[in-house]
Amino acid sequence: IAGNATVATKQRTGTDKAANLQWDVFDPQVATPGRTAGGRITSAIAAVVDSRVAELKAEFTDPQNGLVPEHTVTLVTSFAVISSAGPKSDPSAGFVSIRIQYSFNNPPWADEGPQYIDVLVYDLKTGNRISISDLFTSTTTALQRLDKAAGANPSIAQWSSPQYTTTTGHEPKPENFAMWAPTRSGLETTVGGLQLGSEVSGTPAFTVPWSQLSDLFKPNSYLAWYADALSSSRSEEHTSELQSLTNL
């Protein structure tokens, strides 16, 4: 990927008998030669996954939620590299976006695909997580455009009803667009199910074309790097490299 970084996979498992829960986790291992950023990213992603496991433990052992599951529930995670790019002027710089998927390997959820996901984007030089607020010259204007696009998208709008929640769930606030990632088609944003309403199923997402956002890119920053990679003569080769990583 960008920044002379590499991504590998490490499996780890665990069991909590009190919650009748076990987990089979496939963590991304990011390496950045000569820099500590990769280790920071790897640890940060593992902490996010661990927090999801902790939430399930608490849910399964909370008397207010009912009884502990009768049979052991297995949580399985997988990940995919969505995109990565960096500036031509600095081969050690760049970003990587990663999708973490969480599924249950038990009926009735086993055939329903991912129950929820996390989308995480990190700076490959510093190891810091990148937020939507780091991308644009005017975050307010960008969020307003994302809000409008979300409201016009059928997979989002179908849940934006007072019968599910008192808000749309995609008001122009940074926390409502935390799960974003650059893609060839545009800026893809995944909306958390509970963000839209408790009755939402799946992991609804929408994409805003680059043509609707490019005037707001911060110069020489993450989205500008990605746009340059797409338009360069090396974009096809780079994209093929990314696609080969999606099944790690």
Solvent accessible surface area in square Angstrom, and as a share of the most:
residue,aa,sasa,rsa
1,I,23,0.12
2,A,12,0.09
3,G,6,0.06
4,N,95,0.49
5,A,2,0.02
6,T,82,0.48
7,V,14,0.08
8,A,55,0.43
9,T,55,0.32
10,K,119,0.50
11,Q,96,0.43
12,R,71,0.26
13,T,95,0.55
14,G,21,0.20
15,T,83,0.48
16,D,34,0.18
17,K,183,0.78
18,A,77,0.60
19,A,0,0.00
20,N,34,0.17
21,L,0,0.00
22,Q,68,0.30
23,W,33,0.12
24,D,36,0.19
25,V,0,0.00
26,F,69,0.29
27,D,7,0.03
28,P,1,0.01
29,Q,52,0.23
30,V,8,0.05
31,A,50,0.39
32,T,8,0.05
33,P,87,0.55
34,G,90,0.87
35,R,53,0.19
36,T,111,0.64
37,A,2,0.01
38,G,1,0.01
39,G,46,0.44
40,R,126,0.46
41,I,0,0.00
42,T,24,0.14
43,S,73,0.47
44,A,36,0.28
45,I,0,0.00
46,A,23,0.18
47,A,58,0.45
48,V,35,0.20
49,V,1,0.01
50,D,63,0.33
51,S,51,0.33
52,R,59,0.21
53,V,8,0.05
54,A,54,0.42
55,E,98,0.44
56,L,11,0.06
57,K,64,0.27
58,A,62,0.48
59,E,87,0.39
60,F,24,0.10
61,T,63,0.36
62,D,49,0.25
63,P,119,0.75
64,Q,170,0.76
65,N,93,0.48
66,G,40,0.39
67,L,175,0.87
68,V,64,0.37
69,P,32,0.20
70,E,152,0.68
71,H,137,0.61
72,T,55,0.32
73,V,7,0.04
74,T,17,0.10
75,L,0,0.00
76,V,44,0.25
77,T,1,0.01
78,S,47,0.30
79,F,7,0.03
80,A,18,0.14
81,V,1,0.01
82,I,32,0.16
83,S,0,0.00
84,S,0,0.00
85,A,1,0.01
86,G,24,0.23
87,P,18,0.12
88,K,131,0.56
89,S,102,0.66
90,D,39,0.20
91,P,92,0.58
92,S,27,0.17
93,A,10,0.07
94,G,0,0.00
95,F,2,0.01
96,V,0,0.00
97,S,0,0.00
98,I,0,0.00
99,R,57,0.21
100,I,3,0.01
101,Q,61,0.27
102,Y,0,0.00
103,S,32,0.20
104,F,20,0.08
105,N,101,0.52
106,N,27,0.14
107,P,117,0.74
108,P,95,0.60
109,W,78,0.27
110,A,49,0.38
111,D,143,0.74
112,E,113,0.51
113,G,30,0.29
114,P,49,0.31
115,Q,50,0.22
116,Y,55,0.21
117,I,11,0.05
118,D,11,0.06
119,V,3,0.02
120,L,2,0.01
121,V,3,0.02
122,Y,4,0.02
123,D,16,0.08
124,L,0,0.00
125,K,96,0.40
126,T,62,0.36
127,G,4,0.04
128,N,71,0.36
129,R,114,0.42
130,I,5,0.02
131,S,52,0.34
132,I,3,0.01
133,S,47,0.30
134,D,58,0.30
135,L,1,0.00
136,F,3,0.01
137,T,88,0.51
138,S,39,0.25
139,T,33,0.19
140,T,90,0.53
141,T,43,0.25
142,A,0,0.00
143,L,7,0.03
144,Q,98,0.44
145,R,77,0.28
146,L,0,0.00
147,D,35,0.18
148,K,161,0.68
149,A,25,0.19
150,A,0,0.00
151,G,35,0.33
152,A,83,0.64
153,N,40,0.21
154,P,106,0.66
155,S,40,0.26
156,I,0,0.00
157,A,41,0.32
158,Q,111,0.49
159,W,39,0.14
160,S,35,0.23
161,S,29,0.19
162,P,123,0.77
163,Q,143,0.64
164,Y,60,0.23
165,T,31,0.18
166,T,137,0.80
167,T,71,0.41
168,T,54,0.31
169,G,5,0.05
170,H,10,0.04
171,E,46,0.21
172,P,58,0.37
173,K,101,0.43
174,P,59,0.37
175,E,116,0.52
176,N,20,0.10
177,F,1,0.00
178,A,47,0.36
179,M,28,0.12
180,W,3,0.01
181,A,1,0.01
182,P,0,0.00
183,T,26,0.15
184,R,117,0.43
185,S,83,0.53
186,G,0,0.00
187,L,0,0.00
188,E,38,0.17
189,T,0,0.00
190,T,8,0.04
191,V,1,0.00
192,G,24,0.23
193,G,22,0.21
194,L,155,0.77
195,Q,53,0.23
196,L,0,0.00
197,G,5,0.04
198,S,85,0.55
199,E,112,0.50
200,V,21,0.12
201,S,80,0.51
202,G,48,0.46
203,T,49,0.29
204,P,15,0.09
205,A,38,0.29
206,F,7,0.03
207,T,54,0.31
208,V,1,0.00
209,P,58,0.36
210,W,38,0.13
211,S,96,0.62
212,Q,92,0.41
213,L,0,0.00
214,S,56,0.36
215,D,98,0.51
216,L,15,0.08
217,F,28,0.12
218,K,72,0.31
219,P,113,0.71
220,N,111,0.57
221,S,16,0.10
222,Y,36,0.14
223,L,1,0.01
224,A,27,0.21
225,W,33,0.12
226,Y,11,0.04
227,A,39,0.30
228,D,63,0.32
229,A,21,0.16
230,L,40,0.20
231,S,92,0.59
232,S,21,0.14
233,S,118,0.76
234,R,136,0.50
235,S,9,0.06
236,E,113,0.51
237,E,131,0.59
238,H,40,0.18
239,T,21,0.12
240,S,66,0.43
241,E,78,0.35
242,L,12,0.06
243,Q,114,0.51
244,S,86,0.56
245,L,29,0.14
246,T,51,0.30
247,N,141,0.72
248,L,71,0.36
